[in-house]
Every structure is written in structure tokens, then in C-alpha cells.
Amino acid sequence: MAAEDAAPEGGPPGLKANAIGFVDALVIGLNSTSPAYSLAAVIGPIVALAGIYAPGVMFASFIPMLLIASAFYYLNKVDQDCGTTFSWVTRAMGPWAGWLGGWAIAMTGVLVVGSLADVAVSFALLSFGLDSWVDNAFVRQSLTVLLILVMTAVCVIGTELSAKVQNVLILAQVAFLLIFVGVALYKVYAGTSAYESVEPSLSWLNPFGAGGAALTGGLLLGVFIYWGWESAVNLTEEVQDSATAPGKAGIWSTVILLITYVSVGFAVVAYAGPAFLAENAGEEEFIFAQLATDVLGGWDWVLLLAVSTSAIASTQTTIIPASRTALSMARRRALPTHYGHISPRFRTPDVSTWWVAGIAIGWYLVVNQISANALFDSLTALSLLIAFYYALTGIACAVYYRRHLFQSVHNFLLIGLGPLVGAGLLTWLLVRSVSDMSDPANSYSGTSWFGLGPPLVIGIGIALTGVVVMIVWRLRAPAFWEERPGVVDPDLVHGKEH
């Protein structure tokens, strides 16, 4: 469904077409990845794996993301549907694969929203010196739930408001990160670092410098730090120039993220030195809080607020793909129709948005009752779902355009080979993740669930639940499953309009 067709005359309200522009979509794509939080979460583990070659591993992680972003661009060009992967895979490969792709996207939001809001609250409290509030589980969790509700309300009130909030948050986030990078590198060259600093070298960009095992582990982490840029494409029906602008925003998001991640990677490794970072890899995102104090002194709240604003922004934008995917599935009768309800006043999918938030809050509170490590394990399970639906999208691109791949070198490389290589890399990472997660020792908790690592059990549980829901809905409402795969319109390949 194209954006201009979203609100047929005399029919029910559709999503608000042309609500935001390219820059707004780009900002939402960037904020969905939560760059400051992502860096805080993985910089220690990546350096533990790759040492001084951590920037190179971050660069290597960018390659499959760029290839899949190309698939998103070309698929959005021929099908501007806010369900993105769900709609495209259904059209290219059939309703069964499409439904599972949509389920994976929706569940990623459920798994991560609570954790993002928790980090946002924790770092905001730390920046104001309220450390004791962070240690109080009731206070922290109550504020986390409140933040999720506020961000959900912003999503429902309107895409324009969401974009304005995101513009402010990304400016604050980038400014804070640049201040940190500048001060850290200045102290390295001035010889005033509190650690065994090392001067940066271009050789650090070699992803193979630390060996194949380090590269593999780093790529698995890279799936997480780059994930989320496609939120710009989920807003395709609400973006001006919907056929091309959302896809371009997705591609540019990955490029800007690459520059940001590599820059901060150089600064952190140079300032703290690989030995310190490796020793403290298990501290997760809070190692960033310590470095903020060491680098910025009394101004450490600047970086703490960067991580907080990053997580706040991502709390909001991560709701967007899940809610738009549920909307798309409902209007294609792949889910109950009430999930497709659009607010007549705000022209946003209010029912699906609140449902995503409600389930995410429930997941966050229940998992926290198990243990804090269980929450981290649920985040680790994200890599399985992300790799799955990204790989599906890459394959769908080649399949959908299959009759046109050999018409030009451009088509073969950018529409066929590139997305397939990206899908292949992500499939390999998916298999590798399953292998690693099968060992309970590799989980944060170090405990065993049914003889497997908790992240794998969570991932399998979500997948099996999806299959059960799909089969039940297939029996109750078979209309969606009568759809048949197709191929892309040849006129659209050549950029012609009907």
C-alpha cells in the first residue's frame, strides 16, 4: 500500500502521508540504533575479543548491514508498505515466510524496549548523582515503566512530534559523543591519560588483525550495534517521496553509524588501552560511565546523558517497526483486524502501538523478577531474530527481482549479489549464534535452561510461539494464506511510474 493510498476517500483513516521528510527519517533511523547506548554496551566485549583491532571489527560489521540496507532500498522502491520485511517476503516467498518475518520484527521490539528504557533511566539518574536510586529496583523499574508509557504516547500522538523529539535527542547525543572523542584523543597525545594509552594507528582498521575467532565474535556483536536503522523504512507511508527517501535514509544511517562507531572505537582504545578494557569487559555499559568520569572529570554527566538520551530515543523509535509491522499484518488479515486500527485524530496505529508497549512492559517486569542476568540473556537472544529477518529480506530482494538481475551489472551487484551475500553472512552468524548459545557457559547468567543457554531457549521459545500463533490464525482466518508470491513489475525496475 503506497503512502498516497493510505487514506482512501470515504474509508477509514490511514497513516498520515508526507508527515515527515528525508532528514526526519534519517534521524529516526539513527536513533533507533541507539548509537551511544550500543557503544556503551559492546565496546568492552569487542575490545576483549579484538584488542586494538576493535575499530576494524566495527568496520567489518558494517558490510552485511550495508548490503541488507540495499535490499531494503530496492524492495521499498516497488512496495511502500510499512510492514517492510513482512510485506516484501510475503510477496516474494509466500505468506508462511512473510508471517514469520513479521513476527520476528514485532518480537525484537518486545525484547529490547524495556532494557533500553532501563538503561535510559539508570544513566539519567547517574548523571544527576542519584546513584542510590539506580540500586533501588522498585524506583528504577517504576521510572522505566513510566518512560515507556511516555514514549509510547509520543508515538501515538503523531509522527511529526516523534520526529521533533528525535531531532533534539540525536543532536544532544552526537554532540556529547564528539566531546568525549575530542577530549579523550587530546589527553592521549598530551600524555595525560589515566591509563596505559596508545596512539591511534590506521592498522587498527584491519578486521583480521586479531584472528578469525575474534572477527566472528565481533561480527555477532556488530549485528546488535547496527540493528535498528530500518525504522526509517517502516515509516515509508508517512515520509515524503516514499518510494526512495526511506530507503536512502536507511542506507545513510548505516554509513553515519560506521563513522560514529569507528571514531569512538579509536578514542576509547587509545585512551584506556586494550588491557584495561579487556579486563573490564564484563562490566557491560557501565565501563563507559567509568571512562566518562576519567576523561571528562566533573563533566562526566555529559557522556552519561549521551547514553541516556540515546536509550530514550531508541525506546521510542524501537516501538515504530513493531507497531507498523503489526498494522501491516492486520490489514492483510494476517493478524486480528483490531491491530490495524488507526487513530482518526492522530493518524497513527494506536492499538498496535499500545499493545507493543504493554507486552514489552510485561516482559521487562517478569524477566526482572527472574534475575538481572535473565534480562541480559533476553537481549542476547535478539541476535537470532535480527539475523533471521535481515537474512530473509536479503533473499526476498533477489527472489522478487529475479527476472531482472541479469539485465545490467547494477541490478546483478546491488539488487542480487549484494543482498544475497549479506543474507549469507547473517545466516552464518545465525548458525554460529545458535552454536555458541547452546553452551550455558556462554550466557550472562552462566545457568542452564533445559541443558541449553538461556538466550537460545528464549529465542527458540519465541520462534515456537510464533509458529503456534501462525497455525492457529491460519485455521481461524485463512484469507491471508491464499496470497501467492509474485515478481516485481518490470516498469518499476527502470524507475517508470504508472
Secondary structure, 3 states (H helix, E strand, C coil): CCHHHCCCCCCCCCCCCCCECHHHHHHHHHHHHCHHHHHHHHHHHHHHHHHHHHHHHHHHHHHHHHHHHHHHHHHHHHCCCCCCHHHHHHHHHCHHHHHHHHHHHHHHHHHHHHHHHHHHHHHHHHHCCCHHHHHCHHHHHHHHHHHHHHHHHHHHHCHHHHHHHHHHHHHHHHHHHHHHHHHHHHHHHHCCCCCCCCCCCHHHHCCCCCCHHHHHHHHHHHHHHHCCCCHHHHCHHHECCCCCHHHHHHHHHHHHHHHHHHHHHHHHHHHHCHHHHHHCHHHCCHHHHHHHHHHHHHHCHHHHHHHHHHHHHHHHHHHHHHHHHHHHHHHCCCCCHHHHCCCCCCCCCHHHHHHHHHHHHHHHHHHHHHCHHHHHHHHHCHHHHHHHHHHHHHHHHHHHCHHHCCCCHHHHHHHHHHHHHHHHHHHHHHHHHHHHHCCHHHCCCCCCECCECHHHHHHHHHHHHHHHHHHHHHHHCHHHHHCCCCCCCHHHHCCCCC
